Amino acid sequence: MRILWHGVKSIIKTGYGNQTRLMLPRIRDLGHEVAINAIIDQYQTGIDENGIVNFACGPNSQMMGNDFLDGHVERFNPDIVISMCDPFVCKPEKFEKVNWYPFVMVDSEPLLWENAEVLKACKRPIAPTRHAEKMLKDAGFDPYYVPLAVDMDVFKPMDREQARADMGKVWGVNLTGRYVVVMNSANHSTPSRKNFAAAFKAFAMFEKDHPEALLYVHADISGKVYPGEDLLKIADLYGIKSLAFAPQYEYNCGMIGDDYMVKMYNAADVFLHSARGEGFGLPIVEAQACGTTVVVPNFGSMAELCTDDGYAASGQKWMYHSGTEQFLVDYDVLCDCLSWAFGKKPIRADHRKVQPYHVATVIDTFEDVLIDIEKELADAA
């Protein structure tokens, strides 16, 4: 088939860009012809590092690729369009003209009504989690299931002492004898969907009994690069004493690569996640692939991705947008979870338990779905 991938280009260091980089060359290697309608920041059509055409997204509609879609479809003549973005940014009057199979990130219960409306223009949605699959079915759709992917040939356990020594130099902290709590959440909204406040407050409580603890946050500190929060002010509010951040210049310029990320996860004693909702939550899988125990909220995809080596913390649902609910994790319970993880050290998570999200496994699943789509289109012809 000829497949137009509507998503972030592979060089962009985001979860969506990560999926473009991992999936699209492998889909091409299955025998399909592929091109990208490169949303967000692509103004000029060109060839990417994988030899794949990246079409310009157009300047309007928040650069979400609606502007030039008709022209790209006429030029490339795709059999299907697969989108890897929030469906509500896609204009249905454009996408109803093509065979559209959108990935649908569901970070709420029930499905966001804006997505439900736009998805009427698609052939069938693709659910990246079982939680999303259920929410889509509850909304009347018949989704395929294809999870997002992590390259477990890259994200894997390594010598922890070497990882800690290397990361300590970057962070300017001697990690000998330290209990390292790592967060990896984009500081892109205010109030933050990632709920930094809950994690920071829980860590501050934990730190009182464990002065050897250090919180490392892989995020923009200021919240100014995107409309986010001032994380130093949150840390000051709760009185955190031991805090380290990603090197800000390299982080905000997209210069941090997989080698750094693998060492970061391996240097951690525990990975802490506190979001109100996640469409998937790739760092949860990446951390476990590196053998790191995770603590996450007991909600949606986050609980689904947490293996039995981790802990899903309780809290309560709350309505955040027009009849849909997300989750507020209890920071007292998060603190208890950190204590639970501290009591487990030095036991590590079994990285093999996230094998279903290894890119080789995911592509096998994707191949079966593409075969079904091809048959479905042939039957309808």
C-alpha positions in Angstrom: 0.0 0.0 0.0 0.9 3.7 -0.3 0.7 5.2 3.2 0.8 8.9 4.1 1.8 9.2 7.7 0.3 12.4 9.2 2.6 13.1 12.2 5.7 14.7 13.6 8.9 14.2 11.6 11.4 11.7 13.0 14.1 14.2 14.1 11.8 15.8 16.6 12.6 14.6 20.2 9.0 14.0 21.3 6.9 10.9 21.8 5.3 11.3 18.4 8.5 12.0 16.7 10.0 8.9 18.4 7.2 6.8 16.9 7.7 8.2 13.4 11.4 7.3 13.7 10.8 3.8 15.0 7.8 2.8 12.9 7.9 4.3 9.5 11.2 2.9 8.2 10.0 -0.6 9.4 6.6 -0.2 7.7 8.5 0.7 4.5 10.6 -2.4 4.9 7.4 -4.5 5.0 7.0 -3.5 1.4 4.8 -0.4 1.6 5.5 3.0 0.1 5.5 5.8 2.7 5.6 9.5 3.0 5.0 12.0 5.8 2.8 15.0 6.1 5.2 16.5 8.7 3.1 18.5 11.1 4.2 21.1 13.7 7.4 22.6 12.2 8.0 21.5 8.7 7.7 24.3 6.1 9.8 22.8 3.3 9.3 19.5 1.5 12.4 17.3 1.6 13.9 13.9 2.3 14.6 12.9 5.9 17.5 10.8 7.3 15.6 7.6 6.5 15.2 8.6 2.8 11.4 9.3 3.3 9.7 12.3 1.8 8.5 14.8 4.4 5.8 17.0 2.9 5.4 20.6 4.2 2.6 20.9 6.7 1.5 24.5 5.9 1.6 27.6 8.1 -2.0 27.7 9.3 -4.2 25.8 11.7 -1.4 25.6 14.3 0.8 23.8 11.7 -1.3 20.6 12.1 -1.0 19.6 8.4 -4.5 20.4 7.3 -3.5 23.2 4.8 -1.8 21.1 2.1 -3.3 17.7 2.8 -5.4 17.8 -0.5 -2.3 18.6 -2.5 -0.2 15.9 -0.8 -2.9 13.4 -1.4 -3.1 14.4 -5.1 0.7 14.2 -5.5 1.4 11.0 -3.5 -1.9 9.2 -4.1 -2.0 7.3 -0.9 -4.2 4.3 -0.3 -4.5 5.3 3.4 -3.6 8.1 5.7 -2.5 7.1 9.2 -2.3 10.0 11.7 -0.2 10.0 14.9 -1.6 13.1 16.7 -4.7 14.1 18.6 -7.6 13.6 16.1 -9.3 16.9 17.2 -6.6 18.9 15.4 -7.5 17.2 12.1 -10.2 18.9 10.0 -12.9 16.3 9.2 -13.9 18.0 5.9 -10.3 17.2 4.8 -9.9 13.7 6.2 -13.3 12.4 5.2 -12.0 12.5 1.6 -9.3 9.9 2.3 -9.1 6.4 3.9 -8.2 7.7 7.4 -6.9 5.5 10.1 -6.0 7.7 13.1 -4.1 6.6 16.2 -6.3 7.9 19.1 -4.5 8.9 22.3 -7.1 8.7 25.1 -6.1 10.3 28.4 -9.6 10.6 29.9 -12.8 8.7 30.7 -14.9 8.7 28.6 -13.5 9.6 25.2 -13.1 13.4 24.7 -16.2 14.5 22.8 -14.2 16.6 20.3 -12.4 13.4 19.3 -15.6 11.5 19.0 -17.0 14.1 16.6 -14.0 14.3 14.4 -13.6 10.4 14.3 -16.8 10.2 12.4 -14.7 11.0 9.3 -12.3 8.1 9.8 -12.5 4.5 8.5 -11.5 2.9 11.7 -9.5 4.3 14.6 -6.3 2.7 16.0 -6.1 2.4 19.8 -2.6 2.4 21.3 -3.7 1.0 24.7 -6.4 -1.3 25.9 -7.8 1.6 27.8 -8.2 3.6 24.6 -9.7 0.5 22.9 -12.4 0.4 25.6 -13.1 4.1 25.5 -13.4 4.0 21.7 -15.7 1.0 21.8 -17.9 2.7 24.5 -18.2 5.6 22.1 -19.4 3.3 19.3 -16.2 2.8 17.3 -14.6 -0.5 16.3 -10.8 0.2 16.8 -7.7 -1.7 15.8 -5.1 -2.2 18.5 -1.5 -1.2 17.9 0.6 -0.1 20.9 3.3 2.5 20.7 6.9 1.2 20.6 10.2 1.4 22.4 13.4 0.0 21.0 14.4 -2.5 23.7 17.7 -3.1 21.8 18.6 0.5 22.9 16.5 0.9 26.1 17.9 -1.9 28.3 19.7 -2.4 31.6 23.4 -1.4 31.8 26.0 -1.2 34.4 24.3 1.0 37.1 27.4 2.3 38.7 28.7 3.5 35.4 25.4 5.1 34.6 25.3 6.9 37.9 28.9 8.0 37.6 28.2 9.4 34.1 24.9 11.1 35.1 26.4 12.5 38.3 29.0 14.4 36.2 26.3 15.9 34.0 24.0 16.8 36.9 26.9 18.1 39.1 26.0 15.7 41.9 28.0 12.9 43.5 25.4 10.0 43.3 27.3 7.7 45.6 25.0 6.7 48.4 22.1 8.8 46.9 18.6 7.5 46.4 17.7 8.8 42.9 14.1 9.5 42.0 13.7 10.3 38.3 10.8 12.1 36.5 10.5 12.6 32.7 7.5 14.7 31.8 7.1 17.5 29.3 6.4 20.9 31.0 4.0 22.0 28.3 0.8 23.2 30.0 -0.5 25.2 32.9 -1.9 23.9 35.1 0.2 21.0 34.1 -1.5 17.8 32.9 1.7 16.1 34.1 0.8 17.2 37.7 4.3 18.2 38.8 2.9 19.5 42.0 1.8 16.1 43.3 5.1 14.5 42.5 7.1 17.4 44.1 5.0 17.4 47.2 5.3 13.7 47.6 9.0 13.8 47.1 9.4 16.6 49.7 7.6 14.5 52.2 9.7 11.5 51.4 12.9 13.5 51.5 12.3 14.5 55.2 12.8 10.8 56.2 15.4 10.1 53.5 17.9 13.0 53.3 20.0 11.0 50.9 17.2 11.2 48.3 17.6 13.3 45.1 14.9 14.3 42.6 16.0 14.6 39.0 13.5 16.2 36.6 13.9 15.7 32.9 12.0 18.8 31.8 12.2 22.5 31.0 12.6 24.3 34.3 11.1 27.7 33.4 7.9 26.7 31.6 8.7 29.6 29.2 9.8 27.5 26.2 6.2 26.2 26.0 3.4 27.6 28.1 4.3 25.6 31.2 4.9 25.9 34.9 7.8 27.4 36.9 9.2 24.2 38.4 11.6 26.0 40.8 8.7 27.9 42.4 6.8 24.6 42.9 10.0 23.0 44.4 10.4 26.1 46.7 6.8 25.9 47.8 7.2 22.3 49.1 10.7 22.8 50.4 12.6 20.3 48.2 16.3 20.4 49.1 17.9 18.0 46.7 16.9 18.7 43.1 18.6 18.3 39.7 17.4 19.1 36.2 18.3 18.2 32.6 20.9 20.4 31.1 18.6 23.1 29.9 20.3 24.3 26.7 20.7 20.8 25.3 17.2 19.8 26.5 15.4 22.7 25.0 17.4 22.5 21.7 16.5 18.8 21.3 20.2 17.7 21.6 19.7 15.0 24.2 19.8 11.5 22.6 19.0 7.9 23.5 22.4 7.3 25.1 21.7 10.0 27.7 18.1 8.7 28.3 19.3 5.1 28.8 21.9 6.2 31.4 19.3 8.4 33.1 16.8 5.6 33.6 19.6 3.2 34.7 20.9 5.7 37.2 17.5 5.9 38.8 16.4 3.9 41.9 12.8 4.6 41.0 10.9 6.3 38.2 8.1 8.7 39.4 5.1 9.6 37.2 2.2 11.8 38.4 0.2 12.8 35.3 -3.6 13.4 35.4 -3.9 11.3 32.3 -1.7 9.9 29.5 -2.6 8.9 25.9 0.2 6.3 26.3 3.2 7.3 28.5 6.3 6.1 26.7 8.7 7.0 29.6 6.9 4.5 31.8 7.9 1.7 29.3 11.3 3.1 28.7 12.2 3.1 32.4 11.0 -0.4 32.9 12.9 -1.6 29.8 16.0 -0.3 31.6 15.1 -2.3 34.7 13.8 0.6 36.7 10.9 0.3 39.1 8.0 2.7 38.3 5.5 4.5 40.5 2.5 5.8 38.5 -1.2 6.9 39.0 -3.7 4.0 39.0 -5.6 5.3 36.0 -5.9 4.5 32.3 -2.8 3.8 30.2 -0.5 4.6 33.1 -1.8 1.7 35.2 -1.9 -0.5 32.1 1.8 0.0 31.3 2.9 -0.5 34.9 4.0 -4.2 35.4 3.7 -6.0 38.7 7.2 -4.9 39.6 5.9 -1.3 39.9 3.2 0.4 41.9 0.0 2.2 40.7 -1.0 4.8 43.3 -4.6 5.6 44.2 -6.4 8.9 44.0 -9.6 10.2 42.6 -11.2 11.1 39.3 -12.2 14.7 38.6 -13.9 16.4 35.6 -11.4 18.4 33.7 -13.1 19.1 30.4 -16.7 19.0 29.2 -18.0 15.8 30.7 -14.7 13.8 30.7 -12.6 12.9 33.8 -9.0 12.6 34.5 -7.2 11.5 37.7 -5.6 13.3 40.6 -3.2 11.0 42.3 -3.0 11.3 46.1 0.4 12.7 47.0 0.3 11.0 50.4 0.0 7.7 48.6 2.8 8.7 46.2 5.0 9.3 49.2 4.1 5.9 50.5 4.9 4.4 47.1 8.4 6.0 47.2 8.9 4.4 50.6 7.7 1.1 49.2 10.2 1.3 46.4 13.0 2.4 48.8 12.3 -0.8 50.8 12.8 -2.9 47.7 16.2 -1.6 46.8 18.4 -2.8 45.2 15.9 -5.1 43.5 15.3 -4.0 39.9 12.3 -4.4 37.6 12.3 -7.2 35.1 12.8 -5.5 31.8 11.4 -8.5 29.9 7.9 -7.8 31.2 7.5 -4.8 28.7 8.5 -7.0 25.7 5.0 -6.4 24.2 6.1 -2.8 23.5 9.4 -3.7 21.9 9.4 -2.2 18.4 9.9 -5.6 16.7 6.8 -7.0 18.5 4.8 -3.9 17.7 5.7 -4.0 14.0 4.5 -7.6 13.8 1.1 -6.4 15.3 1.1 -3.4 12.9 1.7 -5.7 9.9 -1.3 -7.8 10.7 -3.4 -4.6 11.0 -2.2 -3.3 7.6 -3.1 -6.7 6.0 -6.6 -6.4 7.5 -6.9 -2.8 6.2 -5.7 -3.8 2.7 -8.3 -6.6 2.7 -11.0 -4.3 4.0 -10.3 -1.7 1.3 -10.3 -4.4 -1.4 -13.6 -5.8 -0.2 -15.1 -2.3 -0.3 -13.9 -1.6 -3.9 
